[in-house]
């Protein structure tokens, strides 16, 4: 079975230009970039709704901030996907990823659960560690905020991850770790209603579990007029999906793959086919060794991707169709170069290296031709793209089922041009892929009414 997710990273639609030092960047004033961000935001909502109409299994977004260079505009994927949820009933809502080191874990747990309830249980929750100091350090997490301090970042990430899962699955809980204390041990809460609620039978937690009752304290406000402290909290809402939504992690190393397998998380990978084959093998070896961790305890899942359970690994590929009267290979080349002139300084060029090769230097100039040769940018005719996707499936070692995340948006292209790409792929390429993969994985309608009708007055 086939699963095709559409992906939006947030490239601005302004023209791009080559600067005097050879770097390609967005062409426009700061005011121009703000106007472009408005258009891109509305297109993200439009394209997410269109993706359902065209039969894509999911709509994936990233989280990035302050991208004046024009490569990544996506500051709040959950807010955009809430708008999409209100106008759709089937499409899965994925984040690749929420940068959880930039959020308070309880706040993020609440927001993801709210989207899951509003959407009728369609969230695919993406968790990423964060690597851009301009983003994560601005948001107040210098301790473990970026991969400049890799070990501290990983521990911070794992702590946030653990808190979110507790918030989603435990009726009332506490957590006291290296970075977070939930609730803080000093939090006074001498509230008569809380005491009364947990003092009665049938509340799932005993009064002494939730509160540490203390004696009088000099204060005019009753809640603070005793030394009673809060021991546990309950987070509202918890997700509609039980025990919680499927979690995704963007991964690039064996260590990250093993962590994803351990947590029962799906993995999103953006590497050449031969590297993907090794990564899939690592993930499945670890999953088997640990007894197939899975949020619903469903046991072993199909190799590469399990379309019925939606478990496994997904490939991310840039797609640009220059055929059927749409597309522009020359402009696409400039757009790719602009985006990779942004990604390259973070070290992503090393990810283009195939097994056995010397790692590409960080200052490698990444071009459209290089990405096409590496099977990372599927740019060309619809027949070429179809064959290249099938080659991805074969060379990466997938079984019968296959999942791919399609990156249609590209710097310098309008929203209407991206819609043409999405439509052409869905109508001309997806049916061929479905036949080769034994059909499309079923995407059921939302089990609840997202916008219920008002109850008529008597």
C-alpha positions as CSV (number, residue, x, y, z in Angstrom):
1,X,0.0,0.0,0.0
2,X,1.0,3.6,-0.7
3,X,1.0,6.6,1.6
4,X,1.8,10.0,0.1
5,X,2.2,12.9,2.5
6,X,2.5,16.5,1.3
7,X,5.2,18.6,3.1
8,X,5.5,22.4,3.5
9,X,8.7,23.9,4.8
10,X,7.8,27.5,4.4
11,X,9.9,29.0,1.5
12,X,8.8,32.5,0.6
13,X,7.3,33.2,-2.8
14,X,9.5,36.2,-3.7
15,X,12.1,36.0,-6.5
16,X,15.6,34.9,-5.5
17,X,18.9,36.6,-6.5
18,X,22.6,35.8,-6.4
19,X,24.5,38.2,-4.2
20,X,27.9,39.6,-4.9
21,X,29.6,36.9,-2.9
22,X,27.8,34.1,-4.8
23,X,25.2,33.3,-2.1
24,X,21.6,33.0,-3.4
25,X,19.0,34.6,-1.2
26,X,15.5,36.1,-1.3
27,X,15.1,39.3,-3.4
28,X,13.1,41.9,-1.5
29,X,13.0,44.4,1.3
30,X,12.0,43.4,4.9
31,X,8.5,44.8,4.1
32,X,8.4,42.5,1.0
33,X,9.3,39.5,3.1
34,X,6.5,40.3,5.6
35,X,4.0,40.5,2.8
36,X,5.2,37.2,1.4
37,X,4.9,35.6,4.8
38,X,1.2,36.6,4.8
39,X,0.7,35.0,1.4
40,X,2.6,31.8,2.3
41,X,0.6,31.4,5.6
42,X,-2.7,31.5,3.7
43,X,-1.3,29.1,1.1
44,X,-0.3,26.7,3.8
45,X,-4.0,26.5,4.9
46,X,-5.2,26.3,1.3
47,X,-2.8,23.7,0.3
48,X,-3.5,21.6,3.4
49,X,-7.2,21.6,2.4
50,X,-6.4,20.9,-1.2
51,X,-4.2,17.9,-0.2
52,X,-7.2,16.2,1.3
53,X,-9.3,16.8,-1.8
54,X,-6.5,15.3,-3.9
55,X,-6.2,12.1,-1.8
56,X,-2.9,12.8,0.0
57,X,-2.7,10.8,3.3
58,X,-1.2,13.6,5.3
59,X,-0.1,17.3,5.5
60,X,3.2,17.8,7.2
61,X,4.7,21.1,8.4
62,X,7.9,22.2,10.1
63,X,8.5,24.7,13.0
64,X,10.9,27.5,12.2
65,X,11.2,31.2,13.2
66,X,12.8,34.5,12.2
67,X,13.8,33.2,8.7
68,X,14.5,36.6,7.0
69,X,16.5,34.7,4.4
70,X,13.3,33.3,3.0
71,X,13.9,29.5,3.3
72,X,11.8,28.5,6.2
73,X,8.6,30.2,7.4
74,X,6.5,28.1,9.7
75,X,6.3,29.5,13.2
76,X,3.2,27.6,14.4
77,X,2.3,24.5,12.5
78,X,-0.4,23.6,15.1
79,X,-2.3,26.8,14.6
80,X,-2.2,26.4,10.8
81,X,-3.3,22.8,11.1
82,X,-6.2,23.8,13.4
83,X,-7.5,25.9,10.5
84,X,-7.0,23.0,8.1
85,X,-8.8,20.6,10.5
86,X,-11.9,22.8,10.5
87,X,-12.3,22.3,6.7
88,X,-11.2,18.6,6.3
89,X,-12.3,15.2,7.6
90,X,-9.6,12.7,6.7
91,X,-6.1,14.1,6.1
92,X,-3.6,13.3,8.8
93,X,-2.0,16.4,10.4
94,X,1.8,15.9,10.9
95,X,4.6,18.1,12.2
96,X,8.2,17.4,11.2
97,X,8.6,18.6,13.8
98,X,7.6,20.7,16.8
99,X,10.9,21.7,18.3
100,X,10.1,20.6,21.8
101,X,13.1,22.1,23.4
102,X,11.5,25.5,22.5
103,X,8.3,24.8,24.3
104,X,7.1,24.2,27.9
105,X,6.2,20.5,27.7
106,X,2.8,21.0,29.4
107,X,1.8,23.8,27.0
108,X,2.8,21.7,24.0
109,X,1.0,18.6,25.3
110,X,-2.2,20.7,25.7
111,X,-2.0,22.2,22.2
112,X,-1.3,18.9,20.5
113,X,-4.2,17.2,22.4
114,X,-6.5,20.1,21.5
115,X,-5.7,19.7,17.8
116,X,-6.3,16.0,18.1
117,X,-9.7,16.5,19.7
118,X,-10.7,19.2,17.3
119,X,-9.6,17.2,14.3
120,X,-11.4,14.0,15.4
121,X,-8.1,12.2,16.2
122,X,-5.9,13.0,13.2
123,X,-2.7,14.3,14.8
124,X,0.6,12.7,14.0
125,X,2.8,14.4,16.6
126,X,6.3,15.3,15.5
127,X,9.1,15.9,18.1
128,X,12.4,17.4,17.1
129,X,15.4,18.5,19.2
130,X,16.2,21.8,17.6
131,X,19.6,23.0,16.2
132,X,19.3,26.6,15.3
133,X,20.6,28.9,18.0
134,X,18.8,32.0,16.6
135,X,15.5,30.2,17.3
136,X,15.9,28.1,20.4
137,X,18.0,30.5,22.5
138,X,15.6,33.3,21.8
139,X,12.8,31.1,23.2
140,X,14.6,30.9,26.5
141,X,16.2,27.5,26.7
142,X,20.0,28.1,26.8
143,X,20.4,24.9,28.8
144,X,20.2,22.2,26.3
145,X,18.8,24.5,23.7
146,X,20.9,23.6,20.7
147,X,23.1,20.8,19.3
148,X,26.1,23.0,20.0
149,X,25.9,21.3,23.4
150,X,24.7,17.9,22.1
151,X,24.6,15.8,25.2
152,X,22.8,18.4,27.2
153,X,20.4,19.0,24.4
154,X,19.6,15.3,24.2
155,X,18.9,15.0,27.9
156,X,16.7,18.2,27.8
157,X,14.8,16.7,24.8
158,X,14.3,13.3,26.5
159,X,12.9,15.0,29.7
160,X,10.4,17.1,27.7
161,X,9.4,14.0,25.8
162,X,8.8,12.1,29.0
163,X,6.7,14.9,30.5
164,X,4.5,15.1,27.4
165,X,3.7,11.4,27.5
166,X,2.9,11.6,31.2
167,X,0.5,14.5,30.6
168,X,-1.2,12.5,27.8
169,X,-1.6,9.2,29.6
170,X,-1.8,9.6,33.4
171,X,-4.9,10.9,35.1
172,X,-2.8,13.0,37.6
173,X,1.0,13.1,37.7
174,X,4.2,14.8,38.9
175,X,7.6,15.0,37.4
176,X,10.8,16.3,39.1
177,X,13.9,16.1,36.8
178,X,17.0,18.0,36.0
179,X,15.2,20.8,34.0
180,X,11.6,20.7,35.1
181,X,9.6,20.3,38.3
182,X,5.9,19.7,37.6
183,X,4.4,21.0,39.7
184,X,7.1,23.0,41.6
185,X,7.5,21.6,45.1
186,X,6.8,25.0,46.6
187,X,3.4,25.6,44.9
188,X,0.8,26.3,47.6
189,X,-2.7,25.2,46.9
190,X,-5.1,25.3,49.8
191,X,-8.2,25.4,47.7
192,X,-11.4,24.0,49.4
193,X,-12.9,22.8,46.2
194,X,-9.8,20.7,45.3
195,X,-9.7,19.3,48.8
196,X,-13.4,18.5,48.6
197,X,-13.2,16.8,45.1
198,X,-10.3,14.5,46.0
199,X,-11.6,13.9,49.5
200,X,-14.6,12.0,48.0
201,X,-14.4,8.5,46.7
202,X,-14.3,7.8,42.9
203,X,-11.8,10.6,41.9
204,X,-9.1,8.1,40.6
205,X,-6.5,9.7,42.9
206,X,-6.5,10.0,46.7
207,X,-6.3,13.4,48.4
208,X,-2.9,12.7,49.8
209,X,-1.6,11.9,46.3
210,X,-2.6,15.3,44.9
211,X,-2.1,17.5,48.0
212,X,0.3,17.7,50.9
213,X,-2.0,19.2,53.6
214,X,-0.3,21.7,55.9
215,X,-1.1,23.9,58.8
216,X,-2.2,27.6,58.8
217,X,-0.1,30.3,57.2
218,X,-0.5,34.0,57.6
219,X,-2.2,35.2,54.4
220,X,-5.4,36.9,53.6
221,X,-6.2,34.8,50.5
222,X,-7.6,31.4,51.5
223,X,-5.8,29.4,48.8
224,X,-2.5,30.6,50.4
225,X,-3.6,30.7,54.0
226,X,-2.2,27.3,54.8
227,X,1.1,25.5,54.0
228,X,-0.8,22.9,51.8
229,X,1.2,22.3,48.7
230,X,0.4,20.8,45.3
231,X,1.9,17.3,44.6
232,X,0.2,16.5,41.3
233,X,-1.6,18.1,38.4
234,X,-4.1,16.9,35.7
235,X,-3.5,18.1,32.2
236,X,-6.6,19.0,30.0
237,X,-7.4,17.8,27.5
238,X,-5.8,14.5,26.9
239,X,-5.7,13.3,23.2
240,X,-8.7,11.7,21.5
241,X,-6.4,9.0,20.1
242,X,-5.5,6.4,22.7
243,X,-3.2,6.1,24.5
244,X,-1.8,9.1,22.5
245,X,-1.2,10.1,18.8
246,X,1.5,8.4,16.8
247,X,4.8,10.2,17.4
248,X,7.3,11.1,14.6
249,X,11.0,12.0,14.8
250,X,13.1,13.5,12.1
251,X,16.3,11.5,12.3
252,X,19.8,11.6,10.8
253,X,22.0,9.3,12.9
254,X,22.0,5.7,14.2
255,X,21.7,7.1,17.7
256,X,18.5,9.0,16.8
257,X,17.1,6.0,15.0
258,X,17.6,3.8,18.0
259,X,15.9,6.3,20.2
260,X,12.9,6.5,17.8
261,X,12.6,2.7,17.7
262,X,12.8,2.6,21.5
263,X,10.0,5.1,21.9
264,X,7.8,3.5,19.3
265,X,8.1,6.6,17.1
266,X,8.0,6.7,13.3
267,X,11.1,8.2,11.6
268,X,11.3,10.8,8.8
269,X,14.6,10.5,6.8
270,X,16.0,12.8,4.2
271,X,19.0,11.0,2.8
272,X,20.1,9.2,-0.5
273,X,18.5,5.8,-1.1
274,X,21.5,3.7,-0.1
275,X,21.8,5.6,3.2
276,X,18.1,5.2,3.8
277,X,18.5,1.4,3.3
278,X,21.0,1.3,6.1
279,X,18.9,3.5,8.4
280,X,15.8,1.4,7.9
281,X,17.8,-1.7,8.8
282,X,19.1,0.0,12.0
283,X,15.6,1.0,13.0
284,X,14.1,-2.4,12.5
285,X,17.0,-4.2,14.2
286,X,16.5,-2.1,17.3
287,X,12.7,-2.4,17.2
288,X,13.0,-6.2,17.1
289,X,15.6,-6.3,19.8
290,X,13.4,-4.3,22.1
291,X,10.2,-6.3,21.4
292,X,8.6,-4.0,18.8
293,X,7.8,-0.9,21.0
294,X,4.5,0.6,19.8
295,X,2.0,3.0,21.4
296,X,-0.8,0.4,21.0
297,X,1.3,-2.7,21.6
298,X,0.4,-4.3,18.2
299,X,3.6,-6.3,17.9
300,X,5.9,-6.6,14.8
301,X,5.1,-4.3,11.9
302,X,6.0,-4.6,8.2
303,X,9.5,-3.8,7.1
304,X,10.1,-0.3,5.9
305,X,6.5,0.8,6.2
306,X,3.2,-0.7,7.4
307,X,0.4,0.9,5.6
308,X,-2.3,-0.5,7.7
309,X,-0.8,0.5,11.0
310,X,1.0,3.6,9.6
311,X,4.3,2.5,11.3
312,X,7.8,2.7,10.1
313,X,10.0,5.2,8.2
314,X,9.1,7.8,5.6
315,X,11.4,9.3,2.9
316,X,11.3,13.0,2.3
317,X,11.9,14.1,-1.4
318,X,11.7,17.5,-3.2
319,X,9.4,17.3,-6.2
320,X,9.1,19.7,-9.2
321,X,7.2,18.6,-12.3
322,X,8.3,20.3,-15.5
323,X,5.7,18.7,-17.8
324,X,2.0,19.0,-18.8
325,X,2.4,22.8,-19.2
326,X,3.6,23.4,-15.6
327,X,6.9,23.9,-13.9
328,X,10.2,25.7,-14.7
329,X,13.4,23.8,-14.3
330,X,15.6,26.9,-14.4
331,X,13.6,28.7,-11.7
332,X,13.5,25.5,-9.7
333,X,17.3,25.3,-9.8
334,X,17.6,28.8,-8.4
335,X,15.0,28.0,-5.7
336,X,16.8,24.8,-4.7
337,X,20.2,26.6,-4.6
338,X,18.7,29.4,-2.4
339,X,17.2,26.9,0.1
340,X,20.4,24.8,0.3
341,X,22.6,28.0,0.7
342,X,20.6,28.3,3.9
343,X,20.7,24.6,5.0
344,X,24.3,24.0,4.1
345,X,25.9,26.0,7.0
346,X,24.1,23.8,9.5
347,X,26.0,20.8,8.2
348,X,23.2,19.1,6.2
349,X,25.5,18.6,3.2
350,X,27.1,15.7,5.0
351,X,23.7,14.0,4.8
352,X,24.0,13.8,1.0
353,X,26.9,11.4,1.3
354,X,26.3,7.8,0.3
355,X,27.7,4.9,2.3
356,X,31.4,4.3,1.7
357,X,32.0,7.9,0.4
358,X,34.1,10.6,2.1
359,X,31.6,12.9,3.8
360,X,30.8,16.0,1.7
361,X,32.5,19.2,3.1
362,X,30.1,21.6,4.8
363,X,31.0,24.3,2.2
364,X,29.9,22.1,-0.8
365,X,27.8,24.1,-3.2
366,X,24.5,22.2,-3.4
367,X,22.8,22.5,-6.8
368,X,19.8,21.1,-8.5
369,X,22.0,18.8,-10.6
370,X,23.7,17.4,-7.5
371,X,20.3,16.7,-5.7
372,X,18.9,15.1,-8.8
373,X,22.0,12.9,-9.1
374,X,21.6,11.9,-5.4
375,X,17.9,11.1,-6.0
376,X,17.0,13.8,-3.4
377,X,15.4,16.3,-5.8
378,X,12.9,14.6,-8.2
379,X,12.8,17.4,-10.8
380,X,11.7,16.7,-14.4
381,X,8.9,15.1,-16.4
382,X,6.1,13.1,-14.7
383,X,7.5,9.9,-16.1
384,X,11.0,10.6,-14.7
385,X,9.5,11.4,-11.3
386,X,7.4,8.3,-11.3
387,X,10.4,6.1,-12.1
388,X,12.6,7.9,-9.5
389,X,10.1,7.4,-6.7
390,X,9.8,3.7,-7.6
391,X,13.6,3.6,-7.5
392,X,13.5,5.1,-4.0
393,X,11.2,2.3,-2.9
394,X,13.4,-0.4,-4.3
395,X,16.9,0.9,-3.4
396,X,15.9,1.9,0.1
397,X,14.7,-1.6,0.7
398,X,11.0,-1.1,1.4
399,X,8.6,-4.1,1.2
400,X,5.2,-4.1,-0.4
401,X,4.1,-0.9,1.5
402,X,5.8,2.5,0.9
403,X,5.5,6.0,2.4
404,X,6.9,9.1,0.9
405,X,6.8,12.8,2.0
406,X,6.6,15.1,-1.0
407,X,8.1,18.6,-0.8
408,X,6.3,20.6,-3.5
409,X,6.8,24.2,-2.3
410,X,9.9,25.9,-3.5
411,X,11.4,29.4,-3.1
412,X,10.3,31.8,-5.8
413,X,7.1,30.0,-6.8
414,X,3.6,31.3,-6.1
415,X,0.9,29.4,-4.2
416,X,-1.0,28.8,-7.5
417,X,2.1,27.2,-9.1
418,X,2.5,24.9,-6.1
419,X,-1.2,23.9,-6.3
420,X,-0.6,23.0,-10.0
421,X,2.3,20.7,-8.8
422,X,0.1,19.0,-6.2
423,X,-2.7,18.5,-8.7
424,X,-0.6,17.1,-11.4
425,X,1.2,14.7,-9.1
426,X,-2.1,13.5,-7.7
427,X,-3.8,13.0,-11.1
428,X,-0.8,11.8,-13.2
429,X,1.7,10.2,-10.9
430,X,-0.1,8.9,-7.8
431,X,-2.3,6.4,-9.6
432,X,0.7,4.7,-11.2
433,X,2.4,4.5,-7.8
434,X,-0.7,3.1,-6.3
435,X,-0.8,0.3,-8.9
436,X,2.8,-0.6,-8.2
437,X,2.3,-0.6,-4.4
438,X,-1.0,-2.6,-4.4
439,X,-3.3,0.3,-3.8
440,X,-3.6,3.3,-1.5
441,X,-3.7,2.9,2.3
442,X,-7.2,3.7,3.6
443,X,-7.8,7.0,5.3
444,X,-11.0,6.9,7.2
445,X,-13.3,9.9,7.7
446,X,-13.1,11.8,10.9
447,X,-15.1,9.9,13.6
448,X,-16.7,13.1,15.0
449,X,-18.3,16.2,13.6
450,X,-15.7,18.9,13.6
451,X,-18.2,21.7,13.4
452,X,-21.5,20.2,14.8
453,X,-24.7,21.8,13.7
454,X,-26.4,24.1,16.3
455,X,-29.2,22.6,18.2
456,X,-32.4,24.1,17.0
457,X,-34.3,26.1,19.6
458,X,-37.7,24.7,20.7
